[in-house]
Amino acid sequence: MAAQLNGLLGRLQATLRQFNLAQKTLGLIGIAVLVLGGLALSSWLSKPTMSPLFANLSSADASAIVDHLESAGVAYELTDGGSTILVPADKMYAMRLEVAAAGLPTASEGGYSLLDDMGMTSSDFQQQVTYQRALEGELARTIGAINGVEAATVKLALPEDSVFVDETPDPTASVFIRTTPGTTMDATKVQSIVHLVSAGIEGMDPADVAVIDADGQVLSAVGGSAADGLRDGQTGEYESRVQAGVQAMLDKLVGPGNAVVSVTAELDFDQTVRTTETVETDPDLPPLSSSTTTEEYTGTGNADGGVLGPDNIAVPVDGNGGGSYNSESTTVNNPYDTVTEQLTTAPGGVRRQSVSVVVSDDAGAGLDLADLETAVAAAAGVDTERGDVVSVTRMAFDTTTAEQAQEAIAQAEEQAKAAETMGLVKQGAVALAIIIGIAVLAFLVARRNKRARREALDLGVLQLLEARKTEALEGETLEVPALPAAARQAAVRNELEARREDVLALAAEQPAEVAEVLRSWLVGGRR
């Protein structure tokens, strides 16, 4: 065994001695790369698969859980700014049970589960506070389930009922939300949060709910309407839609960038209900009923009359005459149709809008402004009866900013192209260096193999020639006594001729190797 190892080491040392400096350097680099790659692969294979133990943790809960994991000797990783804890996948469920048994995370507790911890001796104040905390926790948990909401906190101000107060103040609520990265709370989601909270508290009005985000922006203020943001969004959407339609038409008429459109709209968000009752009769139809009443009175004789005297005593006056009375009334009931119409106007209609268009002097020189104004009014849906205004003017545009922007864009494109070219050059240089290295390594290996083949050929040819020379000398020695001088010379010539034929045959079979042998002989002879 020792002899075999010594032989193996000897052959290895002999092989290393045949390498030049470049081959040794490349060999060392290759060995180092293989060792480092093996270490990296081993480290990656030995690293356990990590799974999230808990996510969206508060700082206090994360610190307590980390302390528990360190005491248990379990490896962990922190991600998402420390709010998510990763543990090996094979220990995830066991650690969840252990951490839950330790009462962690505490921030996830709340809601109506707080009522389970109340005792029989709890005071009214404790019961009220616990109930309020339970409501806050349940509302916060529900709001946190909305897409885009990472965490939510709800604070309630619930007035106490008292028989000594005639008017109880309305309850109010404040909601703090933290959205996930890249998410923006639009007016629709804010309105849904407001109505969710107000509907969950008895007697709470949606106007008494405030919503604030993590950036300190007031999404819905107390005393305001939750639909204010939605109204602003609808108004802006309508203005943008009208502006885009008019701008698209002008771009085809005067060219892109030669017209500017501005739209200001006032929308009506009031809901109107109008009831109209119409009575219609048909004169050709006979009446349903008809009745006539006639009164007639006739009489004669004297009538006392005069003026009042002192002490309200009438002064008698003689009078003569007669009288009559006639009265007639007719009632006719005709058939009729009654039509009751109730019209409900949905909120969001246009109350008034203004459209302003400015056209560049260079592009609008041949345009009639009156015709252009008519086209703009038709495209924007302008109604002059409701007070809409359309303004179309022509003036010179300041193109300095546009030119600077074009220059900046051109410079940015040139820099991007230069960076791309430089990246391609770097990649090409790296690829060329790799190709050159491979070519040099291949050349060195081929040269070494060629040298080995040449040395083997030299040794083989020399051995062949030496063997034939020995055979010829032995043949001459054996034949000299029996042959005369002329015969010996003929035998030598035959032997030389045979050697020449062998060399020619070998040269025909392996011309390159024979040429290398001859060249080495010539070099050796010169030395």
Secondary structure, 3 states (H helix, E strand, C coil): CHHHHHHHHHHHHHHHHHCCHHHHHHHHHHHHHHHHHHHHHHHHHHCCCEEEEECCCCHHHHHHHHHHHHHHCCCCEEEHHHCEEEEEHHHHHHHHHHHHHCCCCHHHCCHHHHHHHCCCCCCHHHHHHHHHHHHHHHHHHHHHCCCCEEEEEEEEECCCCCCCCCCCCCCEEEEEEEECCCCCCCHHHHHHHHHHHHHHCCCCCHHHEEEEECCCCEEECCCCCCCHHHHHHHHHHHHHHHHHHHHHHHHHHHCCCCEEEEEEEEEECCCEEEEEEEEEECCCCCCCEEEEEEEEEEEEEECCECCECHHHCECCECCEEEEEEEEEEEEEECCEEEEEEEEEECCCEEEEEEEEEEEECCCCCCCCHHHHHHHHHHHHCCCHHHCCEEEEEEECCCCHHHHHHHHHHHHHHHHHHHHHHHHHHHHHHHHHHHHHHHHHHHHHHHHHHHHHHHHHHHHHHHHHHHHHHHHHHHHHHHHCCCCCHHHHHHHHHHHHHHHHHHHHHHHHHCHHHHHHHHHHHHHHHHC
